[in-house]
Amino acid sequence: MNEPQAESNRPTLSPEHEPLTRRRFWQVGAAAALTAGAATLLPGHAAGAATARPTGRPSSTPPITPSSTSSSGTTSQDYFDQAAALAGDNPILTDLVTALTSGFTPPHPDAPDPTMIFDDVAVLSVGWVSATAILTSGGIILIDSLTSPSDAQNTIVPGLKALGADPSTIKYVVVTHAHPDHYAGAQYLADTYGARVMMSPTDWTTLAASSGSNIPTRDLDISDGQQLTLGTTTVTLHYTPGHTPGTVSPIFPVHWQGTAHTAMLWGGTNPPTATTDKQTYLSSAISFASTMSQAGVDVELNNHPFSDYGLERIAELSSTSNPFVVGTSGTQLFMQVMEDMLNGRILQDQESSTASTVTTAAFTTGAAGSATVTREGGCGC
């Protein structure tokens, strides 16, 4: 994930932004989606009813638009407040807000048992990062391969066997992006079972220039919008650059107790350092949200479970409720919170750059004896 190691301060609400109460909305949404075929998670947004992307934004939090930021003095904190208001106390969304906050340090929880989160989808995790196995009539498509050949050998392989799946039927390893916690087990699976390894050409090229270890031999390139069919299952692979230049996010069919749903898996969460790369990430999020809406995506997944309450949701699975089914409005709300946080991070970069320029100019002028320097933020401390 290319993790920053610093303390995190999750955005807090300014007094004028009251939080929304959505406690355990994902359980309610999951039950509604499973029993009625659609979840009404937000006022005015019946799941599956809209073809345009619902914003998931209550009337008390009018949207901040890019044009308004240039003329009305909107700050990064306004966006963070907006994201926090949308998240309320929904743990899926508060995890996302925290994961997208500058200085976030990812936790390293204990690994869960291998788990079938759908009839045809298994999660194989070392706790802080997961591989997702899509079980098809023609074999297994594996999304990511964990952090090392040892993880592949000691977590993925026995995990699949414990769930009654045959690791020798892994046909494809789809690497979402060129970070070792996602690609480092791939070559072991290729060498052991003949699996084909897939990655975007941009990230293959990035790895070719890298001196890292456990880099898989370049195999298959992923094209934007590529449909990967195995047996009767088709996974659509979309370019979502930002976390890395070649990040890929899949959309694919899943089933829960025989009922069909459509899942997405966001390929890379941590925002990059450069502002221009954050802007690319934002564009990807907006575009992918539109694609999700058109595909009727009602299931949200992530390869880093600390980003979306993933491990806790695994523990909450039951015969009557699947908390990964959040409804179409729920998945759009997830992307809206991501969009607001990214807008905030971009403005935060610009504010930091402006403050640095002003401070430098003030020091320069002060050296000539004609200026009083005020510390950034105006606190005078």
C-alpha positions as CSV (number, residue, x, y, z in Angstrom):
1,M,0.0,0.0,0.0
2,N,3.0,2.3,0.3
3,E,2.0,3.4,3.8
4,P,3.0,6.6,5.5
5,Q,4.1,6.1,9.1
6,A,2.7,9.1,11.0
7,E,0.0,9.8,13.4
8,S,-3.5,10.3,12.1
9,N,-6.0,12.9,13.0
10,R,-9.4,12.0,11.5
11,P,-11.3,15.1,10.3
12,T,-13.7,16.4,12.9
13,L,-16.9,18.3,12.3
14,S,-17.0,22.0,12.5
15,P,-19.8,23.3,14.8
16,E,-22.0,24.2,11.8
17,H,-22.0,20.6,10.5
18,E,-24.1,18.2,12.6
19,P,-23.4,14.5,12.1
20,L,-25.9,12.2,10.6
21,T,-27.0,9.2,12.5
22,R,-26.6,6.0,10.4
23,R,-25.7,3.6,13.1
24,R,-25.2,0.1,11.7
25,F,-26.9,1.2,8.5
26,W,-25.1,-1.5,6.6
27,Q,-26.9,-4.2,8.6
28,V,-30.3,-2.6,7.8
29,G,-29.2,-2.0,4.2
30,A,-28.0,-5.6,3.8
31,A,-31.2,-7.0,5.2
32,A,-33.3,-4.8,2.9
33,A,-31.3,-5.7,-0.1
34,L,-31.4,-9.4,0.6
35,T,-35.1,-9.5,1.4
36,A,-36.5,-7.0,-1.0
37,G,-33.9,-7.0,-3.8
38,A,-33.1,-3.4,-3.2
39,A,-31.9,-1.2,-0.4
40,T,-33.3,2.2,0.4
41,L,-30.4,3.5,2.4
42,L,-30.8,7.2,1.9
43,P,-33.9,9.5,1.7
44,G,-34.9,9.9,-1.9
45,H,-32.5,7.3,-3.2
46,A,-34.1,3.9,-3.7
47,A,-31.3,1.4,-4.5
48,G,-31.3,0.4,-8.2
49,A,-33.8,3.0,-9.2
50,A,-31.5,5.7,-10.5
51,T,-29.4,5.6,-13.6
52,A,-27.5,8.7,-12.8
53,R,-25.1,8.6,-9.8
54,P,-26.9,9.5,-6.6
55,T,-24.9,11.8,-4.4
56,G,-26.1,10.4,-1.1
57,R,-26.0,13.9,0.2
58,P,-28.7,15.0,2.7
59,S,-30.3,18.4,2.3
60,S,-28.5,19.7,5.4
61,T,-25.1,19.3,3.7
62,P,-25.3,21.0,0.3
63,P,-22.5,19.9,-2.1
64,I,-19.4,21.9,-2.4
65,T,-18.5,22.3,-6.0
66,P,-15.1,22.8,-7.5
67,S,-16.2,26.2,-8.9
68,S,-17.3,27.3,-5.4
69,T,-13.9,26.6,-3.9
70,S,-12.3,29.3,-6.0
71,S,-14.7,32.1,-5.2
72,S,-16.2,31.5,-1.8
73,G,-13.2,30.7,0.4
74,T,-14.0,27.0,0.8
75,T,-11.3,25.2,2.7
76,S,-10.1,21.7,2.9
77,Q,-11.8,21.4,6.3
78,D,-15.1,22.2,4.6
79,Y,-14.7,19.1,2.5
80,F,-13.5,17.0,5.5
81,D,-16.6,18.2,7.4
82,Q,-18.8,17.2,4.5
83,A,-17.3,13.7,4.3
84,A,-17.6,13.3,8.1
85,A,-21.3,14.4,7.9
86,L,-22.0,11.9,5.2
87,A,-20.3,9.2,7.1
88,G,-22.1,9.8,10.4
89,D,-21.4,6.8,12.6
90,N,-21.5,4.2,9.8
91,P,-18.3,2.3,10.5
92,I,-17.7,1.4,6.8
93,L,-17.6,5.1,6.0
94,T,-15.8,6.3,9.1
95,D,-13.1,3.8,8.3
96,L,-12.8,5.2,4.8
97,V,-12.6,8.8,6.1
98,T,-9.8,7.7,8.5
99,A,-7.9,5.8,5.8
100,L,-8.0,8.8,3.5
101,T,-6.8,11.3,6.2
102,S,-3.3,12.7,5.8
103,G,-0.8,10.9,8.1
104,F,-2.9,7.8,8.6
105,T,-1.0,4.8,9.9
106,P,-2.6,1.5,8.9
107,P,-3.2,-1.0,11.7
108,H,-2.0,-4.6,11.5
109,P,-4.7,-6.7,13.1
110,D,-4.7,-10.4,13.4
111,A,-5.5,-12.4,10.3
112,P,-9.1,-13.8,10.1
113,D,-9.9,-17.3,9.1
114,P,-10.4,-17.9,5.4
115,T,-14.0,-17.0,4.7
116,M,-16.6,-17.3,2.0
117,I,-18.2,-13.9,2.0
118,F,-20.4,-14.9,-0.9
119,D,-21.4,-18.2,-2.4
120,D,-18.6,-17.7,-4.9
121,V,-16.1,-15.3,-3.3
122,A,-13.5,-16.1,-0.7
123,V,-11.4,-13.7,1.3
124,L,-7.8,-14.9,2.2
125,S,-6.2,-12.3,4.5
126,V,-3.2,-11.6,6.6
127,G,-5.2,-9.0,8.5
128,W,-4.1,-5.7,7.0
129,V,-4.3,-6.8,3.4
130,S,-6.4,-9.4,1.7
131,A,-6.6,-11.5,-1.5
132,T,-10.0,-12.1,-3.0
133,A,-10.8,-15.4,-4.8
134,I,-13.6,-15.5,-7.3
135,L,-14.7,-19.1,-7.7
136,T,-16.1,-19.8,-11.2
137,S,-17.2,-22.9,-13.0
138,G,-13.9,-22.8,-14.9
139,G,-11.5,-22.2,-12.0
140,I,-10.4,-19.4,-9.8
141,I,-9.7,-15.7,-10.5
142,L,-7.6,-14.4,-7.7
143,I,-7.5,-10.6,-7.0
144,D,-4.1,-9.8,-5.5
145,S,-1.6,-12.3,-4.0
146,L,-0.6,-10.9,-0.6
147,T,2.9,-9.8,0.6
148,S,5.2,-12.6,-0.2
149,P,5.7,-16.1,-1.6
150,S,5.3,-17.4,1.9
151,D,1.9,-15.7,2.2
152,A,0.8,-17.3,-1.0
153,Q,2.0,-20.7,0.2
154,N,0.8,-20.5,3.8
155,T,-2.3,-18.3,3.6
156,I,-3.8,-18.5,0.1
157,V,-3.2,-22.1,-0.7
158,P,-4.3,-23.7,2.6
159,G,-7.1,-21.1,2.9
160,L,-8.6,-22.2,-0.4
161,K,-8.3,-25.9,0.6
162,A,-10.0,-25.2,4.0
163,L,-12.9,-23.7,2.1
164,G,-13.2,-26.7,-0.3
165,A,-11.6,-25.0,-3.3
166,D,-8.6,-26.4,-5.2
167,P,-5.7,-23.9,-5.5
168,S,-4.4,-25.8,-8.6
169,T,-7.4,-24.3,-10.4
170,I,-6.2,-20.7,-10.0
171,K,-6.1,-19.6,-13.6
172,Y,-5.5,-15.9,-13.2
173,V,-3.9,-13.6,-10.6
174,V,-5.2,-10.1,-11.2
175,V,-2.8,-7.7,-9.5
176,T,-4.6,-4.4,-8.7
177,H,-1.4,-2.3,-8.5
178,A,2.4,-2.5,-8.3
179,H,2.9,-2.6,-4.6
180,P,4.5,-5.7,-3.0
181,D,1.6,-6.3,-0.6
182,H,-0.4,-7.1,-3.7
183,Y,2.0,-8.7,-6.2
184,A,4.6,-10.5,-4.1
185,G,2.8,-13.8,-3.9
186,A,2.0,-13.9,-7.6
187,Q,5.1,-15.6,-9.0
188,Y,4.8,-18.5,-6.5
189,L,1.3,-19.1,-7.8
190,A,2.4,-18.9,-11.4
191,D,5.3,-21.3,-10.8
192,T,3.3,-23.7,-8.7
193,Y,0.0,-23.8,-10.6
194,G,0.6,-22.2,-13.9
195,A,-1.6,-19.2,-13.1
196,R,-1.3,-16.3,-15.5
197,V,-0.4,-13.0,-13.8
198,M,-2.2,-9.8,-15.0
199,M,-1.4,-6.2,-14.3
200,S,-1.9,-2.9,-16.1
201,P,1.0,-2.1,-18.6
202,T,1.8,1.1,-16.7
203,D,2.4,-0.8,-13.5
204,W,4.3,-3.6,-15.2
205,T,6.6,-0.9,-16.5
206,T,6.9,0.6,-13.1
207,L,8.0,-2.8,-11.7
208,A,10.5,-3.3,-14.5
209,A,12.4,-0.3,-13.3
210,S,12.2,-1.4,-9.6
211,S,14.8,-3.2,-7.6
212,G,12.3,-4.8,-5.3
213,S,12.1,-8.5,-4.5
214,N,9.4,-11.1,-5.5
215,I,8.5,-9.1,-8.6
216,P,6.6,-11.4,-11.0
217,T,7.7,-12.0,-14.5
218,R,5.8,-9.8,-16.9
219,D,2.9,-11.8,-18.3
220,L,-0.5,-10.4,-19.4
221,D,-1.4,-6.7,-19.8
222,I,-4.8,-5.5,-18.6
223,S,-6.6,-3.1,-20.9
224,D,-9.1,-0.6,-19.6
225,G,-12.6,-2.1,-19.5
226,Q,-11.2,-5.6,-20.3
227,Q,-13.6,-8.4,-19.7
228,L,-12.0,-11.5,-18.2
229,T,-14.2,-14.5,-18.6
230,L,-13.6,-17.8,-16.9
231,G,-16.3,-20.4,-17.0
232,T,-19.6,-18.5,-16.8
233,T,-18.2,-15.6,-14.8
234,T,-17.0,-12.3,-16.4
235,V,-15.0,-9.8,-14.4
236,T,-14.6,-6.3,-15.9
237,L,-11.3,-4.6,-15.1
238,H,-11.3,-0.8,-15.0
239,Y,-8.3,1.6,-14.9
240,T,-8.5,3.7,-11.8
241,P,-5.1,5.4,-11.6
242,G,-4.2,7.5,-8.6
243,H,-2.9,5.2,-5.8
244,T,-0.4,4.1,-8.5
245,P,-0.3,5.2,-12.1
246,G,-1.8,1.8,-13.2
247,T,-4.2,0.9,-10.5
248,V,-7.1,-1.4,-11.6
249,S,-10.5,-1.9,-9.9
250,P,-12.7,-4.8,-10.9
251,I,-16.5,-5.2,-11.1
252,F,-17.9,-8.7,-11.0
253,P,-21.0,-10.7,-10.3
254,V,-21.5,-12.5,-7.0
255,H,-24.2,-14.5,-5.3
256,W,-25.4,-14.7,-1.7
257,Q,-27.6,-17.7,-0.9
258,G,-28.4,-17.9,-4.6
259,T,-29.4,-14.3,-5.1
260,A,-27.3,-12.3,-7.6
261,H,-25.5,-9.1,-6.8
262,T,-22.8,-7.0,-8.4
263,A,-19.6,-6.2,-6.6
264,M,-16.8,-3.7,-6.9
265,L,-13.4,-3.9,-5.4
266,W,-11.5,-0.6,-5.1
267,G,-7.9,-1.3,-6.2
268,G,-5.9,1.2,-4.2
269,T,-6.9,3.4,-1.3
270,N,-4.0,5.5,0.1
271,P,-3.8,8.9,-1.8
272,P,-0.4,9.6,-3.5
273,T,1.9,12.3,-2.4
274,A,1.8,14.6,-5.5
275,T,-1.2,16.9,-5.8
276,T,-1.5,16.2,-9.6
277,D,-1.6,12.5,-8.7
278,K,-4.4,13.1,-6.2
279,Q,-6.3,15.0,-8.9
280,T,-5.9,11.9,-11.1
281,Y,-7.2,9.7,-8.2
282,L,-10.2,12.0,-7.8
283,S,-11.0,11.8,-11.6
284,S,-10.8,8.0,-11.3
285,A,-13.1,7.9,-8.3
286,I,-15.7,10.1,-10.1
287,S,-15.5,8.0,-13.3
288,F,-15.6,4.7,-11.5
289,A,-18.6,5.8,-9.5
290,S,-20.5,6.4,-12.7
291,T,-19.5,3.0,-14.1
292,M,-20.7,1.5,-10.8
293,S,-24.0,3.2,-11.1
294,Q,-24.5,1.9,-14.7
295,A,-23.5,-1.6,-13.6
296,G,-25.9,-1.6,-10.6
297,V,-23.1,-2.3,-8.1
298,D,-24.6,-3.0,-4.7
299,V,-21.6,-4.7,-3.0
300,E,-18.5,-2.8,-1.7
301,L,-15.2,-4.6,-1.2
302,N,-11.6,-3.5,-0.6
303,N,-8.2,-5.2,-0.6
304,H,-7.3,-3.4,2.7
305,P,-10.0,-4.2,5.2
306,F,-9.1,-1.4,7.6
307,S,-10.4,1.0,4.8
308,D,-14.0,-0.3,5.0
309,Y,-14.7,-2.2,8.2
310,G,-13.9,-5.3,6.3
311,L,-12.7,-7.7,9.1
312,E,-15.6,-6.7,11.3
313,R,-18.1,-7.3,8.5
314,I,-16.6,-10.8,8.0
315,A,-17.3,-11.4,11.6
316,E,-20.9,-10.2,11.2
317,L,-21.8,-12.6,8.4
318,S,-24.8,-14.7,9.2
319,S,-27.3,-16.9,7.5
320,T,-29.7,-14.0,7.3
321,S,-27.4,-11.0,6.7
322,N,-24.5,-10.1,4.5
323,P,-23.1,-6.7,5.5
324,F,-21.1,-6.5,2.3
325,V,-24.4,-6.0,0.4
326,V,-25.0,-2.3,1.0
327,G,-27.2,-1.5,-1.9
328,T,-26.6,0.7,-4.9
329,S,-27.1,3.9,-2.9
330,G,-24.7,2.6,-0.3
331,T,-21.9,2.0,-2.8
332,Q,-22.5,5.5,-4.3
333,L,-22.3,7.0,-0.8
334,F,-19.0,5.3,-0.3
335,M,-17.6,6.9,-3.5
336,Q,-19.1,10.3,-2.5
337,V,-17.2,10.2,0.8
338,M,-14.1,9.3,-1.1
339,E,-14.6,12.1,-3.5
340,D,-15.1,14.7,-0.7
341,M,-12.0,13.4,1.1
342,L,-9.9,13.7,-2.0
343,N,-11.1,17.2,-2.8
344,G,-10.1,18.1,0.8
345,R,-6.7,16.5,0.4
346,I,-6.1,18.4,-2.8
347,L,-7.2,21.7,-1.2
348,Q,-5.0,20.8,1.8
349,D,-2.0,20.5,-0.5
350,Q,-2.8,23.9,-2.1
351,E,-3.3,25.6,1.3
352,S,0.0,24.2,2.5
353,S,1.8,25.4,-0.6
354,T,0.2,28.8,-0.2
355,A,1.1,29.1,3.5
356,S,4.7,28.0,2.7
357,T,5.0,30.7,0.0
358,V,3.5,33.4,2.3
359,T,5.7,32.4,5.2
360,T,8.8,32.5,3.0
361,A,7.9,35.9,1.6
362,A,7.3,37.2,5.1
363,F,10.6,36.0,6.4
364,T,12.3,37.5,3.4
365,T,10.6,40.8,3.9
366,G,11.1,40.6,7.7
367,A,14.8,40.3,7.1
368,A,14.7,43.7,5.6
369,G,13.0,45.0,8.7
370,S,9.6,45.7,7.2
371,A,7.4,42.8,8.2
372,T,6.1,40.9,11.2
373,V,5.9,37.2,10.7
374,T,2.7,35.4,11.8
375,R,2.8,31.7,12.2
376,E,0.7,29.5,9.9
377,G,-2.9,29.2,11.0
378,G,-2.9,32.7,12.6
379,C,-2.8,31.3,16.2
380,G,0.2,33.5,17.1
381,C,1.7,30.6,19.2
